[in-house]
């Protein structure tokens, strides 16, 4: 059984300042091939969600195969969506 692909997308920004890593709403990343381009602070938060979704789990209150989370930078607060990509 192969692992499903995971996509991360910046869907909103709630903080008053731009991202120090340069992420903007609409940026999309393939977890397997582009995760090094994602801010390390955001990846630290994203990984548990990715792990849960990739191995068949579900996040309470979220549509199946998705999770929404915020980066921990209080000045930026980028909102990311993680989703399983069906091939």
Residue frames relative to the residue before (quaternion, step in Angstrom):
aa qw qx qy qz dx dy dz
X 1.0000 0.0000 0.0000 0.0000 0.00 0.00 0.00
X 0.2611 -0.7774 0.5518 0.1515 3.58 -0.72 1.02
X 0.5293 -0.6203 0.4789 0.3252 3.51 -1.21 0.55
X 0.4677 -0.6682 0.4856 0.3147 3.62 -0.98 0.72
X 0.5343 -0.5956 0.4867 0.3507 3.53 -1.25 0.44
X 0.2037 -0.7651 0.6034 0.0950 3.53 -1.20 0.69
X 0.1215 -0.7778 0.6148 0.0481 3.55 -0.98 0.94
X 0.1611 -0.7506 0.6344 0.0902 3.54 -1.10 0.86
X 0.0252 -0.7980 0.6016 -0.0255 3.57 -0.90 0.95
X 0.3588 -0.6805 0.5892 0.2470 3.58 -1.02 0.81
X 0.1121 -0.8452 0.5223 0.0157 3.57 -0.50 1.22
X 0.8039 0.0026 0.0082 0.5947 3.61 1.21 -0.30
X 0.1491 -0.7389 0.6402 0.1479 3.55 -1.33 0.23
X 0.1917 -0.8231 0.5312 0.0606 3.56 -0.72 1.11
X 0.6458 0.5468 -0.3172 0.4282 3.59 1.16 -0.46
X 0.6170 -0.6035 0.3793 0.3336 3.57 -1.26 0.39
X 0.7461 0.3727 -0.2080 0.5110 3.61 1.18 -0.42
X 0.5711 -0.5865 0.4546 0.3511 3.54 -1.26 0.45
X 0.6217 -0.5573 0.4164 0.3599 3.50 -1.29 0.40
X 0.4570 -0.6919 0.4877 0.2730 3.59 -0.89 0.94
X 0.6649 0.4750 -0.2949 0.4953 3.59 1.24 -0.40
X 0.5381 -0.6665 0.3710 0.3586 3.58 1.31 -0.14
X 0.4049 0.7168 -0.4829 0.2983 3.60 1.22 0.18
X 0.0996 -0.7785 0.6193 0.0226 3.53 -1.13 0.83
X 0.6321 -0.5027 0.4138 0.4201 3.56 -1.24 0.43
X 0.7434 0.3563 -0.3020 0.4788 3.54 -0.88 1.03
X 0.5167 0.6235 -0.4295 0.3997 3.61 1.20 -0.32
X 0.0781 -0.7941 0.6028 0.0000 3.56 -0.96 0.94
X 0.0775 -0.8043 0.5891 -0.0034 3.54 -1.03 0.88
X 0.3469 -0.6775 0.6075 0.2272 3.55 -1.11 0.77
X 0.4688 -0.7174 0.4366 0.2738 3.57 -0.60 1.12
X 0.7106 0.4841 -0.2754 0.4300 3.59 0.88 -0.89
X 0.8060 0.2967 -0.1460 0.4910 3.60 0.97 -0.75
X 0.7941 0.3039 -0.1431 0.5066 3.62 1.16 -0.46
X 0.3518 0.7743 -0.4819 0.2110 3.60 1.19 0.15
X 0.5951 0.5799 -0.3608 0.4235 3.59 1.14 -0.48
X 0.6300 0.5282 -0.3292 0.4645 3.58 1.26 -0.29
X 0.6108 0.5540 -0.3448 0.4484 3.58 1.26 -0.33
X 0.6107 -0.5729 0.4138 0.3572 3.54 -1.03 0.86
X 0.5017 -0.6771 0.4440 0.3043 3.63 -0.80 0.92
X 0.6213 0.5301 -0.3590 0.4518 3.61 1.03 -0.65
X 0.6559 0.4929 -0.3081 0.4817 3.60 0.98 -0.82
X 0.6497 0.5189 -0.3237 0.4516 3.61 0.94 -0.82
X 0.5942 0.5700 -0.3602 0.4385 3.57 1.08 -0.68
X 0.6873 0.4477 -0.2642 0.5073 3.56 1.04 -0.81
X 0.6719 0.5428 -0.2946 0.4088 3.59 0.97 -0.89
X 0.6114 0.6333 -0.3678 0.2998 3.57 0.87 -0.91
X 0.6613 0.4881 -0.3567 0.4441 3.68 0.77 -0.74
X 0.6398 0.5119 -0.3290 0.4694 3.60 1.02 -0.74
X 0.6413 0.5241 -0.3164 0.4626 3.57 0.95 -0.89
X 0.6620 0.5134 -0.3029 0.4544 3.56 0.89 -0.93
X 0.6500 0.5108 -0.3149 0.4663 3.59 0.93 -0.87
X 0.7101 0.4635 -0.2684 0.4570 3.59 0.78 -1.03
X 0.6578 0.5405 -0.3172 0.4178 3.57 0.90 -0.91
X 0.7720 0.3372 -0.1825 0.5070 3.57 1.03 -0.70
X 0.7321 -0.5087 0.2225 0.3947 3.55 1.12 0.79
X 0.5163 0.6480 -0.4235 0.3663 3.57 1.21 0.05
X 0.2963 -0.7331 0.5863 0.1759 3.52 -1.35 0.09
X 0.3619 -0.7152 0.5587 0.2131 3.56 -1.11 0.77
X 0.4631 -0.6903 0.4693 0.2980 3.64 -0.65 1.02
X 0.8212 0.2417 -0.1934 0.4794 3.55 -0.97 0.91
X 0.6652 0.4542 -0.2950 0.5140 3.60 1.29 -0.03
X 0.5622 -0.5688 0.4536 0.3932 3.61 -1.11 0.53
X 0.6298 -0.5588 0.3838 0.3792 3.56 -1.12 0.68
X 0.8189 0.2344 -0.1951 0.4862 3.56 -0.96 0.93
X 0.7277 0.3737 -0.2415 0.5220 3.60 1.24 0.20
X 0.0069 -0.7484 0.6622 0.0368 3.49 -1.40 0.34
X 0.1624 -0.7577 0.6248 0.0955 3.55 -1.08 0.74
X 0.0727 0.7933 -0.5982 0.0866 3.56 -0.91 0.96
X 0.3830 -0.7047 0.5495 0.2338 3.56 -1.30 0.32
X 0.4894 -0.6036 0.5271 0.3441 3.52 -1.21 0.54
X 0.5347 -0.6758 0.4107 0.2979 3.61 -1.10 0.55
X 0.5103 0.6425 -0.4362 0.3696 3.63 1.21 0.01
X 0.3640 -0.7858 0.4631 0.1883 3.58 -0.26 1.30
X 0.6522 0.5104 -0.3234 0.4578 3.60 1.12 -0.52
X 0.7392 0.3870 -0.2085 0.5103 3.59 1.17 -0.53
X 0.0777 0.8403 -0.5356 -0.0324 3.58 0.73 -1.18
X 0.0579 0.7798 -0.6128 0.1138 3.55 0.48 1.21
X 0.2534 -0.7425 0.6031 0.1441 3.55 -1.04 0.83
X 0.1274 -0.8010 0.5845 0.0223 3.55 -0.74 1.13
X 0.1916 -0.7257 0.6444 0.1462 3.53 -1.25 0.55
X 0.1690 -0.7451 0.6402 0.0804 3.54 -0.95 0.99
X 0.0855 0.8109 -0.5760 0.0581 3.57 -0.86 0.86
X 0.4638 -0.6278 0.5523 0.2928 3.49 -1.23 0.68
X 0.2478 -0.7634 0.5828 0.1273 3.57 -0.89 0.99
X 0.2596 -0.7631 0.5765 0.1341 3.53 -0.59 1.18
X 0.2755 -0.7801 0.5428 0.1444 3.57 -0.83 0.98
